[in-house]
Amino acid sequence: MSSSNFLVLLKTFTKSLEDAFAANDIELLKAEYDAARASDNDKKTALHQAFRDMLLTKTEDIPAIEGFINFAVNSCRKDMTVATMPVVLLGDIFDAVTLDRAEQIFTYVENNVAIWKEEFFFTACKHNLLRMCNDLLRRLSRSQNTVFCGRILLFLAKFFPFSERSGLNIISEFNLENITEYGMDGNEMIAEQLSGGADPEVDAAAEENKLKIDYNLYCKFWALQDFFRNPNQCYNKVQWKTFETHARSVLSAFSSFKLEEHRSFSTATKASDESSATENPMEEDQIREAGHFFAKFLTNPKLLSLQLSDSNFRRSVLVQFLILFQYLNSTVKFKAETHVLTQAQSDWLKETETQVYQLIEESPPNGKKFAQTARHMLMREELWNSWKNEGCKEFKRPEAVLDETGASTVPCTGGSATTGSALSTGSGRPPAKRPRKPLGDLIRDATRQGKFYMGNPEITRLWNLCPDNLQACKGTDRNFLPSLETYLENPKEKQDPSFEWRALRLLARQSPHFFTLFNTPSYKVSDYLESVRKKIQKDKLDIKLEHAIQEETAPANAEQTEAEGEGLVGDEEHEQMDTELLKTEQLTPEDKNTHKTLAVSKEQLTELAPSIGRDWKKLATKLGYSADEIQYFESEYATVTEQCCHLLTLWFDDDMDASLDNLAYILEGLDMIVAADAVKQMIALLSDKVEEVSE
């Protein structure tokens, strides 16, 4: 289409659109559209531009804008413009007006959600509507325009179906950008602010509340927001200890300070009818009107005493606890395999959850009703979680089925009057099969019981005979190795071609004769094994002979006899020593960690800690501890010696390679010569003790 033809059509349609909109008659525009001599594509393009140009002249009149959008919807149904025209016009007007006017115009978008969900508009407009809403959200401030942001999100939830994956948090991501900043520096200044300072109002509030608020409680309270922001931190052992400690302190503060019922009546009213004021709580409408909502609370230290006295603030924090507890206990499809709670952690969560619900019930007004509502919402959230674990299947209405009498029934999984009558007469269909329990629920229930669910009943039973595979492998019934002497004396085994190879393997494990000189070329392996067998027999005879001689020459003193008897090694004791040697060679890494040659006690670590002193943070960083873990050590232990001692204790308990030799090497690398020398002296003392015990 040439530019001249486009301009002619644009001018013609602009005049016709003005007349038709003024008369509110779509047929006038339809007649002019049909009379134009051009292709449908050219006419739609020109009319599309006419709509957009005319809309920009009506930015001040909101009712006119809504009527014009309705006129565009009718033109789409008359097939004069594309189906995306109304949403394109809305996007243009939102870009051209202020946020206050945009909020008023968005009411039209909300009220006509049924139009946008029509099949004619939905397929063509869903991406344009989503883009328009996202553009609005980018312009809005989530702290100042919270209500408008919520309206936009609710509209998208109504517009898109439940199974629309673009609106679902499928992989369970967290908004890690939601960081709560609070005063961690300037302890003296914050402590002064918490104590009230020179502000008489704060002093009066603190005196009335009778709640002790110090810098420690302030830091613990706001540090919990980081765990609410990213619950996966609780699966870390050190972070869990921090969370547990902070949660206990905050909940203890809530328990020690009870909120009183809201004072909704004046003093005169109370004086005239005190009993009615105490028996009749505040009406729900009054509570709803008096309530305030804050998307983000302030973290000024001066406000903490007032915030803890606010029922809405307290409920917000307690509900955050409940949401966190539910996530930690739930089976989420995209959780990492390591994100599993121990039995002790699960028990603590269950106990603390009961305490949180009790605090919610004690928080006026209508505490019990609010707690019941919170339980209901979390139960619905559990259903949503199960639905997402199953792949977000599309929701469909059950199809009605006609029975033999012609009545329409809806199939269901539970019992009903229709099903019961059909079974009693024997003429109906068999009852529907009981739905299978979701796999995620089965795994969750088994995990809570400390068991494994393998998918098959028999395999599950066999696997749970001993859930700890490593411990099962250590069982004596799984030691299939025969003794070397028995294996060499068995004539049947000698016919097996692999006999010599197996015999050498046993010899290397159970006897020092494996390391004897064997260099003669003509000396066969079979001859070598036979000589070894004879040596073993000779050793046994020598031991028996020595034992007999000692019994004959033993003195009458029972204690001396007992001492000499301890030095004798018979056949059974010799085999036991070989078995112990075999066990130590087969130790797993975890067992080797518990069989260190130089065991260090906590008292020795306490003696060693002062030599490290304030350089323990440098050592902690070298040993692989993060900044959060170092901060935890500082917050939990008052003195430097205790902090250093706890660091060394954790390292020796958790690290497989932890030893005094490695510690001395690390300290020398950090130029901590005094501490390294102290470790070396401790190694020498422990070595001397080991030699004395062995002698």
C-alpha positions in Angstrom: 0.0 0.0 0.0 1.4 3.4 -1.0 1.7 6.2 1.6 -0.9 8.3 -0.3 -3.5 5.6 -0.1 -2.8 5.0 3.6 -3.1 8.7 4.4 -6.4 8.9 2.5 -7.8 5.9 4.4 -6.5 7.3 7.7 -8.2 10.6 7.1 -11.5 8.9 6.0 -11.6 6.5 9.0 -10.6 9.2 11.5 -13.6 11.3 10.4 -15.9 8.3 10.4 -14.6 7.1 13.8 -15.3 10.5 15.4 -18.8 10.6 14.1 -19.6 7.0 15.0 -18.2 7.4 18.6 -20.1 10.6 19.1 -23.3 8.9 18.1 -22.3 5.6 19.9 -23.2 3.7 16.7 -20.8 1.1 15.5 -22.8 0.6 12.3 -21.8 4.0 11.0 -18.1 3.0 11.1 -18.9 -0.4 9.7 -20.7 1.1 6.7 -17.7 3.4 6.0 -15.3 0.5 6.4 -17.2 -1.7 3.9 -17.5 1.1 1.4 -13.7 1.8 1.3 -12.0 0.3 -1.8 -8.9 -1.4 -0.4 -7.8 -4.8 0.9 -8.8 -5.9 4.4 -5.2 -5.7 5.6 -4.9 -2.1 4.4 -8.2 -1.0 5.9 -7.4 -2.7 9.3 -4.0 -1.0 9.4 -5.5 2.5 8.7 -8.3 2.0 11.2 -5.9 0.7 13.8 -3.9 3.9 13.5 -7.0 6.1 13.6 -8.0 4.5 17.0 -4.6 5.1 18.5 -4.4 8.8 17.3 -7.9 9.6 18.6 -7.3 8.0 22.0 -4.4 10.3 22.8 -6.8 13.3 22.6 -8.9 11.9 25.5 -6.2 11.4 28.3 -8.0 13.8 30.7 -11.5 12.2 30.5 -11.5 8.7 32.1 -15.2 7.9 31.3 -14.5 8.8 27.7 -11.5 6.5 27.7 -13.5 3.6 29.0 -16.2 4.2 26.4 -13.7 4.4 23.6 -12.1 1.1 24.7 -15.6 -0.5 24.6 -16.1 0.9 21.1 -12.8 -0.7 20.1 -14.0 -4.0 21.5 -17.1 -3.8 19.4 -15.1 -3.0 16.3 -13.0 -6.1 16.9 -16.1 -8.2 17.0 -17.2 -6.7 13.7 -13.9 -7.8 12.3 -12.8 -4.3 11.4 -9.6 -4.4 13.6 -7.3 -7.1 15.0 -8.2 -8.7 18.4 -5.3 -7.0 20.1 -6.6 -3.5 19.4 -8.2 -2.9 22.9 -5.1 -4.0 24.8 -2.8 -1.9 22.6 -5.0 1.1 23.3 -4.8 0.4 27.0 -1.1 0.2 26.8 -0.9 3.5 25.0 -3.1 5.3 27.6 -1.1 3.8 30.6 2.1 5.2 29.0 0.6 8.6 28.6 -1.0 9.3 32.0 0.2 9.6 35.5 0.2 6.8 38.0 -2.9 8.2 39.8 -4.9 8.2 36.6 -3.5 4.8 35.7 -4.8 3.4 38.9 -8.3 4.7 38.1 -8.2 3.4 34.6 -7.0 0.0 35.7 -10.4 -0.4 37.4 -11.9 -0.8 34.0 -9.4 -3.5 33.2 -10.3 -5.4 36.4 -14.1 -5.1 35.8 -13.9 -6.5 32.3 -11.7 -9.5 32.9 -14.6 -11.7 31.5 -14.0 -9.9 28.1 -10.3 -10.6 28.1 -10.9 -14.3 28.9 -13.2 -14.8 25.9 -11.6 -17.2 23.4 -11.6 -14.5 20.7 -9.5 -12.2 22.8 -7.6 -14.5 25.2 -5.3 -16.2 22.7 -4.4 -12.9 20.9 -4.2 -10.6 23.9 -2.7 -12.7 26.8 0.9 -11.7 25.9 0.0 -8.0 25.4 -1.9 -7.9 28.7 1.0 -9.5 30.5 3.5 -7.1 29.0 1.2 -4.1 29.9 0.9 -5.3 33.5 4.7 -5.8 33.8 5.3 -2.3 32.4 3.0 -0.9 35.1 4.8 -2.9 37.8 8.1 -1.6 36.7 6.9 2.0 37.2 5.4 1.4 40.6 7.1 1.4 44.0 6.4 -1.7 46.0 6.7 0.2 49.2 4.6 3.2 48.3 2.2 1.7 45.7 1.6 -1.6 47.4 -2.1 -1.8 46.9 -1.9 -1.0 43.2 0.8 -3.7 42.7 -1.4 -6.2 44.5 -4.4 -5.3 42.3 -2.3 -5.9 39.2 -1.1 -9.3 40.5 -4.6 -10.3 41.5 -5.9 -9.4 38.0 -3.2 -11.6 36.4 -4.2 -14.4 38.7 -7.8 -14.1 37.6 -7.0 -13.7 34.0 -4.6 -16.6 33.5 -5.7 -20.2 34.2 -4.3 -22.1 37.2 -2.1 -24.3 35.0 -0.4 -21.3 33.3 3.2 -22.1 34.1 4.4 -18.5 33.5 2.7 -17.4 36.7 3.9 -20.3 38.9 7.1 -20.6 40.9 7.7 -24.1 39.6 11.3 -24.6 40.9 10.6 -23.0 44.3 12.9 -20.0 44.0 13.1 -17.4 46.8 13.3 -13.6 46.4 16.9 -13.3 47.6 16.8 -9.5 46.8 14.4 -8.9 49.7 17.2 -7.9 52.2 16.3 -6.4 55.6 19.0 -3.9 56.6 19.4 -3.1 60.3 22.1 -1.5 62.5 25.0 -3.9 63.0 27.6 -1.2 63.4 27.9 1.4 66.1 26.9 -0.8 69.0 27.2 1.9 71.6 24.9 4.3 69.6 22.3 1.6 69.0 22.4 0.5 72.7 21.8 4.1 73.7 18.9 4.3 71.3 17.4 1.1 72.6 17.7 2.3 76.2 15.6 5.3 75.2 18.2 8.1 75.3 16.8 11.5 75.7 13.4 10.7 74.2 10.7 10.8 76.9 8.1 9.1 74.8 10.3 6.1 74.2 11.2 6.0 77.9 7.5 6.1 78.8 6.7 3.3 76.3 9.5 1.1 77.7 8.4 1.7 81.2 4.8 0.8 80.3 5.7 -2.3 78.3 8.1 -3.6 81.0 9.9 -5.5 78.3 13.7 -5.6 78.4 15.1 -4.8 74.9 18.8 -4.7 74.5 21.2 -4.7 71.5 21.5 -8.5 71.6 17.7 -9.0 71.3 17.5 -6.3 68.6 20.1 -8.1 66.4 18.6 -11.5 66.9 15.2 -10.3 66.1 16.0 -8.7 62.8 18.6 -11.4 61.9 15.7 -13.9 61.6 14.5 -12.0 58.5 17.4 -13.4 56.6 16.2 -17.0 57.4 12.7 -16.1 56.4 14.1 -14.7 53.1 16.1 -17.9 52.4 14.9 -20.9 54.4 17.5 -23.2 52.8 20.1 -21.8 55.2 18.5 -23.8 58.0 19.8 -27.0 56.5 23.3 -25.9 57.3 24.4 -27.2 60.7 26.0 -23.9 61.9 23.2 -21.8 60.5 20.6 -24.0 62.1 22.2 -23.4 65.5 22.0 -19.6 64.9 18.4 -19.8 63.8 17.4 -22.0 66.8 19.1 -19.7 69.2 17.6 -16.5 67.8 14.1 -18.1 67.5 14.2 -19.1 71.2 15.2 -15.6 72.3 12.5 -13.9 70.2 9.7 -16.3 71.2 10.8 -16.1 74.8 10.5 -12.3 74.6 7.0 -12.6 73.1 6.0 -15.1 75.9 7.2 -12.8 78.7 5.3 -9.8 77.4 1.6 -10.5 76.9 -0.5 -8.0 74.9 -3.7 -6.7 76.4 -7.1 -6.5 74.8 -7.5 -3.4 72.5 -9.1 -0.4 74.3 -12.0 0.5 72.0 -14.1 2.4 74.5 -13.6 5.7 76.1 -13.1 6.1 79.8 -16.5 7.5 80.4 -18.1 4.6 78.6 -16.1 2.1 80.7 -17.0 3.9 83.9 -20.7 3.7 83.0 -20.8 0.1 81.9 -17.5 -1.6 82.7 -18.9 -5.1 82.6 -20.3 -4.7 79.0 -17.0 -3.4 77.9 -15.1 -6.4 79.1 -17.6 -9.0 77.8 -18.2 -7.6 74.3 -15.0 -7.5 72.2 -14.5 -5.0 69.4 -16.6 -5.6 66.3 -14.9 -7.1 63.3 -15.8 -4.0 61.2 -14.1 -1.7 63.7 -11.0 -3.9 63.8 -10.8 -4.0 60.0 -11.1 -0.2 59.8 -8.6 0.4 62.6 -6.0 -2.1 61.1 -3.0 -0.9 59.1 -0.9 -2.9 56.6 2.8 -2.4 56.0 4.6 -4.2 53.3 8.0 -3.6 54.9 8.6 -2.7 58.6 11.1 -0.2 59.8 14.2 -1.4 61.6 15.0 1.7 63.6 16.2 0.6 67.1 13.9 3.2 68.7 10.8 1.6 67.3 11.4 -2.0 68.4 9.7 -1.6 71.8 6.6 -0.1 70.1 6.7 -2.7 67.4 6.7 -5.6 69.9 3.7 -4.0 71.5 1.8 -3.9 68.2 -0.5 -6.9 67.6 -0.3 -6.7 63.8 3.5 -6.6 63.9 3.7 -9.6 66.3 1.2 -11.6 64.1 3.3 -10.9 61.0 6.5 -12.3 62.6 4.7 -15.4 64.1 3.1 -16.2 60.7 6.5 -15.9 59.1 7.7 -18.6 61.6 4.8 -20.9 60.6 5.5 -20.5 56.8 9.2 -21.3 57.4 8.3 -24.4 59.5 5.9 -25.6 56.8 8.6 -25.3 54.1 11.2 -27.1 56.2 8.9 -30.0 56.9 7.4 -30.2 53.4 8.5 -32.5 50.5 9.3 -30.1 47.7 10.2 -31.5 44.3 13.1 -29.2 43.6 14.7 -29.4 47.0 18.3 -30.7 47.1 19.0 -34.2 48.4 21.0 -32.7 51.3 18.1 -30.5 52.4 16.8 -33.0 55.0 16.1 -32.3 58.7 17.4 -34.6 61.4 14.9 -36.2 63.9 16.0 -33.7 66.6 15.4 -30.7 64.3 11.9 -32.1 63.3 11.0 -32.5 67.0 12.1 -29.0 67.8 10.1 -27.6 64.9 7.0 -29.4 66.1 7.4 -28.2 69.6 8.1 -24.6 68.5 5.1 -24.6 66.1 2.8 -25.4 69.0 4.3 -22.5 71.0 3.8 -20.1 68.0 0.1 -21.1 67.6 -0.3 -20.5 71.4 1.2 -17.0 71.1 -1.0 -16.2 68.1 -4.1 -17.3 70.1 -3.0 -15.0 73.0 -2.6 -12.0 70.7 -5.7 -9.8 70.7 -8.0 -9.2 69.0 -9.7 -12.5 68.0 -6.5 -14.5 68.5 -8.1 -17.9 68.3 -9.9 -17.1 65.1 -6.8 -15.7 63.5 -4.9 -18.9 64.5 -7.6 -21.0 63.0 -7.4 -19.0 59.8 -3.6 -19.3 59.6 -4.0 -23.1 60.0 -6.5 -23.2 57.1 -4.3 -21.1 54.8 -1.3 -23.3 55.5 -3.3 -26.4 54.8 -4.4 -24.9 51.4 -0.7 -24.1 50.8 0.1 -27.8 51.4 -2.4 -28.7 48.7 -0.8 -26.3 46.3 2.6 -27.8 47.0 1.3 -31.3 46.3 -0.2 -30.1 43.0 3.2 -28.6 42.0 5.0 -31.7 42.9 2.8 -33.7 40.6 3.7 -31.4 37.6 0.9 -28.8 37.8 -1.8 -30.8 36.1 -4.5 -28.8 34.4 -7.7 -28.4 36.4 -10.8 -29.8 34.6 -14.4 -30.0 35.8 -15.6 -33.6 36.2 -17.9 -34.6 33.4 -21.5 -35.5 34.2 -22.5 -39.1 33.6 -26.0 -40.3 33.0 -27.1 -43.3 35.0 -29.7 -45.9 34.0 -32.5 -43.7 35.4 -31.4 -40.8 33.3 -30.2 -38.8 36.2 -27.0 -36.8 35.9 -24.3 -37.7 38.5 -20.8 -36.5 39.0 -18.2 -39.3 39.7 -16.4 -38.9 43.0 -13.9 -40.8 45.0 -15.9 -40.9 48.2 -19.2 -42.5 49.1 -22.5 -40.9 48.1 -26.2 -41.6 48.1 -26.2 -42.5 44.4 -23.3 -44.9 44.8 -24.8 -46.5 47.9 -28.1 -47.2 46.2 -26.5 -48.6 43.2 -24.5 -51.1 45.3 -27.6 -52.1 47.3 -29.6 -52.9 44.1 -26.7 -54.5 42.3 -27.5 -52.6 39.1 -25.0 -49.8 39.4 -21.3 -49.5 38.4 -18.7 -50.7 40.9 -17.4 -48.1 43.3 -14.5 -45.9 42.0 -11.1 -47.1 43.0 -9.5 -45.4 46.0 -7.0 -42.8 44.7 -3.4 -43.7 45.3 -1.5 -41.6 47.7 1.0 -39.2 46.0 4.6 -40.4 45.8 5.8 -37.2 47.6 3.5 -37.9 50.6 4.7 -41.5 50.8 8.3 -40.4 50.8 7.6 -37.7 53.4 5.8 -40.0 55.8 8.5 -42.6 55.5 11.2 -39.9 56.1 9.4 -38.7 59.3 9.5 -42.3 60.6 13.3 -42.6 59.8 12.7 -45.1 57.0 13.2 -45.2 53.2 10.4 -45.7 50.6 11.7 -47.7 47.6 8.5 -47.9 45.6 8.0 -51.7 46.0 6.7 -53.2 49.3 9.1 -56.1 49.4 12.2 -53.9 48.5 11.1 -51.3 51.0 10.9 -54.0 53.7 14.3 -55.4 52.9 15.9 -52.0 52.7 14.6 -50.9 56.0 15.9 -54.0 57.8 19.0 -51.9 58.3 18.6 -48.4 56.9 22.3 -47.6 57.6 24.1 -49.3 54.7 27.5 -48.7 56.1 26.6 -50.3 59.4 25.1 -53.3 57.6 28.3 -53.8 55.7 30.3 -53.9 59.0 28.3 -56.8 60.3 30.2 -59.9 61.3 27.9 -62.0 59.2 29.2 -60.3 56.1 32.9 -61.2 56.8 33.3 -64.0 54.2 37.1 -64.2 54.3 38.4 -67.6 55.6 41.4 -67.9 57.8 44.7 -68.3 55.9 45.6 -71.6 57.5 42.2 -73.2 56.8 42.3 -72.0 53.2 45.9 -73.4 52.6 45.0 -76.8 54.1 41.9 -77.4 52.0 42.9 -79.9 49.2 39.8 -79.2 47.1 40.6 -75.5 46.6 44.0 -76.3 45.2 42.5 -77.6 42.1 41.0 -74.2 41.3 43.1 -72.1 38.9 42.6 -69.0 41.0 43.7 -70.7 44.2 47.2 -69.2 44.1 45.9 -65.7 43.5 43.4 -65.9 46.3 46.0 -67.4 48.7 48.4 -64.6 48.0 45.7 -62.0 48.7 44.9 -63.7 52.0 48.5 -63.9 52.8 49.1 -60.2 52.2 46.2 -59.4 54.6 46.7 -61.9 57.4 50.3 -62.9 57.7 53.8 -61.2 57.7 55.2 -64.2 55.8 54.1 -62.5 52.6 57.0 -60.1 52.7 59.7 -62.9 52.8 62.4 -63.1 50.1 61.1 -64.8 47.0 63.5 -64.3 44.0 64.5 -67.9 42.9 63.2 -68.4 39.3 62.6 -72.1 39.8 60.6 -71.5 43.0 57.0 -72.0 42.1 54.1 -70.2 43.8 52.6 -73.5 44.9 56.0 -74.4 46.6 56.1 -71.0 48.2 52.6 -71.3 49.6 53.4 -74.8 50.9 56.5 -73.4 52.7 54.3 -70.6 54.2 51.8 -73.2 55.5 54.6 -75.1 57.2 56.0 -71.9 58.7 52.6 -71.1 60.2 52.3 -74.6 61.6 55.8 -74.3 63.1 54.9 -71.0 64.7 51.8 -72.5 66.3 53.9 -75.4 67.7 56.5 -73.0 69.0 53.8 -71.0 70.7 52.2 -74.1 72.3 55.7 -75.3 73.5 56.4 -71.9 75.0 53.1 -71.9 76.7 53.7 -75.3 78.2 57.1 -74.3 79.5 55.8 -71.2 81.1 53.0 -73.2 82.9 55.6 -75.5 84.3 58.0 -72.8 85.5 55.3 -70.4 86.6 55.7 -69.2 90.3 53.0 -69.7 92.8 52.2 -66.0 92.9 48.8 -65.7 91.3 49.3 -62.0 90.2 52.6 -62.8 88.5 51.0 -65.9 86.8 48.2 -63.7 85.6 50.6 -61.1 84.3 52.6 -63.7 82.4 49.4 -65.3 81.2 48.5 -62.0 79.6 51.7 -62.2 77.5 50.9 -65.6 76.1 49.4 -65.8 72.7 47.4 -68.9 71.9 45.8 -70.0 68.7 42.5 -68.2 69.4 44.3 -65.0 70.5 46.6 -65.1 67.5 43.6 -65.4 65.2 41.9 -62.6 67.1 44.9 -60.3 66.6 44.8 -61.2 62.9 41.1 -60.3 62.8 41.7 -57.0 64.5 44.5 -56.2 62.1 42.2 -57.0 59.2 39.5 -54.7 60.6 41.9 -51.8 61.0 42.9 -52.2 57.3 39.3 -52.2 56.3 38.3 -49.0 58.1 36.1 -46.6 56.3 37.0 -42.9 56.2 34.5 -42.2 59.0 36.0 -44.9 61.2 39.5 -43.7 60.5 38.4 -40.3 61.7 37.5 -41.9 65.1 40.8 -43.9 65.3 43.3 -41.1 65.2 46.7 -42.0 66.6 47.0 -39.0 68.8 43.6 -38.2 70.3 43.2 -34.7 71.6 40.9 -33.9 74.5 38.9 -30.8 75.1 41.1 -29.8 78.1 44.2 -30.0 75.8 42.5 -27.8 73.2 41.6 -25.3 76.0 45.3 -25.1 76.9 46.3 -24.6 73.3 43.7 -21.9 72.5 45.5 -19.0 74.4 48.6 -19.5 72.3 46.5 -18.8 69.1 44.7 -15.8 70.7 43.0 -13.2 68.6 44.4 -14.7 65.4 41.8 -17.5 65.6 39.7 -15.8 62.8 42.7 -16.0 60.4 43.0 -19.7 61.3 39.2 -20.2 60.9 39.3 -18.7 57.4 42.2 -21.0 56.5 40.3 -24.1 57.8 37.4 -23.3 55.5 34.9 -21.6 57.8 32.7 -18.9 56.3 32.1 -15.4 57.6 28.7 -16.3 58.9 30.1 -19.2 60.9 32.9 -17.0 62.3 30.2 -14.5 63.3 28.3 -17.3 65.0 31.3 -18.2 67.1 31.7 -14.6 68.2 28.0 -14.2 69.1 27.8 -17.4 71.1 31.0 -17.2 73.1 32.1 -14.2 75.1 35.9 -14.6 75.3 38.5 -15.1 72.6 39.7 -18.3 74.3 36.3 -19.9 74.2 35.8 -18.9 70.6 39.1 -20.4 69.6 38.5 -23.6 71.6 35.1 -24.1 70.0 36.6 -23.6 66.6 39.3 -26.3 67.2 36.7 -28.7 68.7 34.4 -28.4 65.7 37.4 -28.9 63.3 38.7 -32.0 65.1 35.2 -33.5 65.2 34.1 -32.8 61.6 37.2 -32.7 59.4 38.5 -36.1 58.4 42.1 -34.7 58.0 42.2 -32.9 61.3 45.3 -33.8 63.3 47.9 -32.1 65.4 50.5 -32.5 62.7 48.3 -30.7 60.1 47.4 -28.0 62.7 51.1 -27.3 63.3 51.7 -27.2 59.5 48.8 -24.7 59.0 50.0 -22.5 61.8 53.5 -22.3 60.4 52.1 -21.4 57.0 50.2 -18.5 58.7 53.4 -17.3 60.5 51.9 -18.1 63.9 55.2 -19.5 65.2 54.3 -19.4 68.9 51.1 -21.4 68.4 52.9 -23.9 66.1 55.6 -24.5 68.7 52.9 -25.1 71.4 51.3 -27.7 69.1 54.6 -29.4 68.5 55.2 -29.7 72.2 51.8 -31.2 72.7 52.6 -33.7 69.9 55.8 -34.7 71.7 54.0 -35.2 75.0 51.3 -37.3 73.5 53.9 -39.4 71.6 55.7 -40.1 74.8 52.5 -41.2 76.5 51.7 -43.5 73.6 55.2 -45.1 73.8 54.8 -45.6 77.6 51.4 -47.3 77.1 52.8 -49.6 74.4 55.8 -50.6 76.5 
